[in-house]
Amino acid sequence: MTIENRELIAACWTWAGDAAPARGDERSPIDLRTRIETAAQQGWSGVGLVHADLVHARDTIGLGEVHQLLTDNGIGTVEFEFLTNWWSDGTDRAESDVLRRDFFDAAATLGAHTLKIGAHLDAFGSAPVPRSLFIDQLGLLADEAAGHGVRVALEPMPMSSIRTIADGVGVMQELGHPDAGLVVDVWHVARSGTDYETLVDVLPLENIFVVELDDARETVVGTLWEDTINERLLPGDGELRVAEFVAAIHRIGWRGRWGVEIISDAYRTLPLDEALASTREKTLRAIDEASLLGA
């Protein structure tokens, strides 16, 4: 088995420096020009943008300049992250709709074709949405996204109302929308208790929109939420058998780019060039190891 596509996408936190989910306004302390140039210099071909960084760039240098920076530096893939409460109502929905509009308004200028979305997260305590409403609202979101040339990628998480890949596949089968699919992140797959052979059996290729690599210790540190935002490791540095995950995804038929999502206290303190260089090196090593495992 040879895995030919070695293009890597730095998910939003992987190249953000000292920024974290649900911390402050989530904006990176590093200016976007420096981040784009550093990512390109370290061999990355795509990046993810969190809403706070997108809006700050729009309101300062302008989206046209961001597009030019990406083009000049050979960054060909842009993903938007992360929309929640798109199923909700009241204040939560109003706030979510602001993000939704901003993402869709920016998509054409930046050439972004994927918006990552989440389900109800246990850590934030709001009441989970009824399944029928969730699926109806997902269909409406996917319809709107498609009108902007965007697909929505739902990320199953063990601490959310869509806990496993099998749960996510069930949603996609019930919805049946070509512009709605899944984010398949090794951390969430492993922490949900799904083994990689089962993944091959339950996950159709057409449901895979995004694949993300990272690693973790065998034992959860703190809560699942704390573990996922503070304790992730580089591929190969933990116990999640990342090469086996890559091999399983390849067996399903995935030939796309590989996202990399590193979120941890230790990683956030590293100089950006060092962080991106070591992450790329270890991710490519895991992909090479997967190639040696055979079909």
Secondary structure, 3 states (H helix, E strand, C coil): CCCCCCCEEECCCCCCCCCCCCCCCCCCCCCHHHHHHHHHHCCCCEEEEEHHHHHHHHHHCCHHHHHHHHHHCCCCEEEEEEECCCCCCHHHHHHHHHHHHHHHHHHHHHCCCEEEECCCEHHHCCCCCCHHHHHHHHHHHHHHHHHCCCEEEECCCCCECCCCHHHHHHHHHHHCCCCEEEEEEHHHHHHCCCCHHHHHHHCCHHHEEEEEECECCCCCCCCHHHHHHHECECCCCCCCCHHHHHHHHHHHCCCCCEEECCCEHHHHCCCHHHHHHHHHHHHHHHHHHHHHHCC
